[in-house]
Every structure is written in C-alpha cells, then in structure tokens.
Amino acid sequence: SFLKYINRHIQNNLLMISFFFIFFILSLKHCF
C-alpha cells in the first residue's frame, strides 16, 4: 500500500516534470 502510494507520487511528479520540460523546449524554440 505504501509502495503503491510512492509509485503514484513519482508518476505524478514525472508528469509535471515532463510538462515543464516540454514548455521549456517550446519557449526555447520560440526565442530562436
């Protein structure tokens, strides 16, 4: 149960990180 909670938490963080990464790359492309 605890392991499942940690796994879900990591997946949520990965989702946010990937969104931030995509946004960062799009802004870089927009600048150059």
Backbone as CSV, one residue per row, in Angstrom:
resi,resn,N_x,N_y,N_z,CA_x,CA_y,CA_z,C_x,C_y,C_z
1,SER,0.850,-1.201,0.000,0.000,0.000,0.000,0.881,1.244,0.000
2,PHE,1.836,1.274,0.905,2.735,2.428,0.981,3.573,2.538,-0.288
3,LEU,4.017,1.392,-0.786,4.818,1.385,-2.011,3.993,1.888,-3.196
4,LYS,2.745,1.479,-3.227,1.859,1.921,-4.311,1.670,3.437,-4.247
5,TYR,1.540,3.982,-3.036,1.383,5.428,-2.864,2.625,6.162,-3.370
6,ILE,3.798,5.651,-3.048,5.047,6.278,-3.500,5.149,6.209,-5.024
7,ASN,4.766,5.058,-5.571,4.833,4.898,-7.023,3.932,5.911,-7.721
8,ARG,2.729,6.086,-7.192,1.802,7.051,-7.786,2.355,8.467,-7.650
9,HIS,2.960,8.767,-6.528,3.537,10.087,-6.307,4.649,10.360,-7.317
10,ILE,5.483,9.370,-7.566,6.574,9.519,-8.535,6.010,9.717,-9.937
11,GLN,4.965,8.995,-10.269,4.358,9.147,-11.594,3.788,10.550,-11.765
12,ASN,3.157,11.081,-10.728,2.619,12.441,-10.804,3.743,13.446,-11.000
13,ASN,4.841,13.261,-10.288,5.971,14.173,-10.435,6.559,14.087,-11.837
14,LEU,6.639,12.876,-12.368,7.168,12.706,-13.723,6.289,13.440,-14.725
15,LEU,4.994,13.390,-14.511,4.080,14.077,-15.415,4.335,15.583,-15.376
16,MET,4.443,16.145,-14.180,4.698,17.580,-14.048,6.051,17.952,-14.644
17,ILE,7.054,17.121,-14.403,8.393,17.406,-14.930,8.381,17.372,-16.454
18,SER,7.685,16.402,-17.022,7.634,16.309,-18.486,6.903,17.520,-19.070
19,PHE,5.823,17.962,-18.412,5.115,19.147,-18.885,6.018,20.374,-18.835
20,PHE,6.746,20.520,-17.748,7.657,21.648,-17.601,8.756,21.589,-18.658
21,PHE,9.258,20.373,-18.916,10.323,20.191,-19.905,9.832,20.565,-21.302
22,ILE,8.624,20.136,-21.643,8.046,20.462,-22.956,7.838,21.974,-23.073
23,PHE,7.336,22.583,-22.030,7.120,24.028,-22.032,8.446,24.768,-22.210
24,PHE,9.493,24.282,-21.534,10.815,24.894,-21.619,11.362,24.805,-23.043
25,ILE,11.225,23.654,-23.665,11.725,23.471,-25.042,10.919,24.327,-26.024
26,LEU,9.631,24.403,-25.817,8.808,25.226,-26.709,9.190,26.699,-26.585
27,SER,9.459,27.152,-25.391,9.855,28.552,-25.206,11.218,28.808,-25.847
28,LEU,12.122,27.824,-25.764,13.429,27.979,-26.406,13.271,28.064,-27.921
29,LYS,12.431,27.222,-28.470,12.195,27.255,-29.916,11.584,28.599,-30.304
30,HIS,10.722,29.114,-29.479,10.065,30.386,-29.773,11.086,31.523,-29.762
31,CYS,12.054,31.460,-28.853,13.082,32.502,-28.771,14.009,32.431,-29.987
32,PHE,14.424,31.230,-30.362,15.341,31.078,-31.509,14.564,30.638,-32.750
